[in-house]
Amino acid sequence: MRWIRAAWRWIDDRTGYSSLAKPILEHPVPRGATWAYVFGSATLFAFIIQVITGIALSAAYVTSAGEAYESLQFITNDPIGYLLRGMHFYGASAMILMVGLHMIQVFLYGAYKFPREMNWLTGVLLLGVTVAMGFTGQLLRWDDIAVWSVYVAASQAARVPVVGDSLAHFVIAGDTIGGATLSRFFAFHVFFIPAIIFAIVGLHLWLVLHHGISEPPEAGRPVDPKTYRAWYHRYLERDGVPFWPDAAWRDIVFGLGMLVVIIVLAIVWGPPHLGAPPDPSVVEAYPRPDWYFLWFFAALALLPAEIEDLVIILAPVLIGLVLLGLPFVANRGERSPRRRPWAVAVVLLVVIMVGSLWIQGIRAPWSPAFEARPLAPEVIASTDAQVLRGAELFHAQGCQFCHMFRGEGGTRGPDLTHVGDRLSTELITIAILNGRRNMPAYATTLTPDDVDALVAFLLSERTRDRAARSAPASDVAAPPDR
């Protein structure tokens, strides 16, 4: 050990590491800064995981439109690559989750108030670039879902007035998605955005050291910009502890716990599934975004079409303005959540709204169920040849993708199990031939015999017919004598 200590003294003497690290490690923090304060360091730890796993993956990833998909298959089929892809995916989820929890904690504790306004602003920027990091990473999977997701993003960008076409052109690096799009997303995901994150994290950490970690809020102790700095200095002298080891151990324990969870998820559930190779001619893709975008995806899908453009353009702008303007309009006064019930209400409202939309995004009732299988024989109420042919057409013509029948099929359109109880034969026929809102007309694709078979199948599950089939023979009235 003697030669190790001698080597360390030599390195320290030549680099001055101790003079730099000692003030950082020993800077005082409030004694009450307990487990609620670990989310900031956890965000940094998750970012470090992303950098390490991302560098390892980039060594085998090929940024070519013709080879990217195959290179990902190669990475996934290798045990180490499988683990790294899984860790990178769940590490991204952890980073977005941690930065979100950190901002909620800061908001509830009123830690954005004087003198930490810039801390909050850099945190908002970090949230934005983290989301951009997740978005650019999704395309690098280069499967059909990822490519169609970028088409959707480009179409949304195109709706911005005046500069929409230029934004869409910038997003896909041209007029169509191809090799240039992949190269641009790779450059942003691997170089530009991480560089911005490093800069923001460095500035954020400097601001934390400069202003100190905010003390736990206490009801009846408001922030007064005229006296706060002097009060905080006396507070740390009286009730402060060194960051290392008194507070740092919680950050380390939580960070290592997060790493273990990421590794377990990567091993048990693995990396995100690769869909089919990108093919613009295939329109049966399901461009669902990753879970952290799923709530916004659901919101847009559920919005009335006439206000969709307005929400796509204004919602991100309004959210950004509210987050950036918060420390300027409320930088003093009470910090305790008990004296700021509106802050608790805002957090609960956002969590409930995002959670509800996220659940709807998972269910996605507005999307056709392209994976729906043909109806099983036991689902069909009749053995009549025409009814059975209608059941085959119900699947073959795509009706089952949007409509449920006896619990099987999609939910985009109405359940057609008992449509015969609601509509007459003529109305069902007209709907099939002429179509309805969001439903194509089949007059040019179905023969009259096909239409008759479909109608017979849809009428086969009428309530009165089912009751007649299930009634005992003795309950069926005999015809009157003539």
Helices and strands as residue ranges (DSSP letters): H 2-15, H 17-26, E 28-30, G 35-37, H 39-58, H 68-77, H 79-108, H 117-139, H 144-157, H 164-172, H 179-187, I 188-192, H 193-211, H 228-239, E 240-242, I 243-247, H 248-268, H 291-302, H 305-329, G 337-339, H 341-363, G 377-379, H 385-396, H 399-402, E 404-405, E 408-409, H 419-422, H 425-434, H 448-459, H 463-470, G 473-475
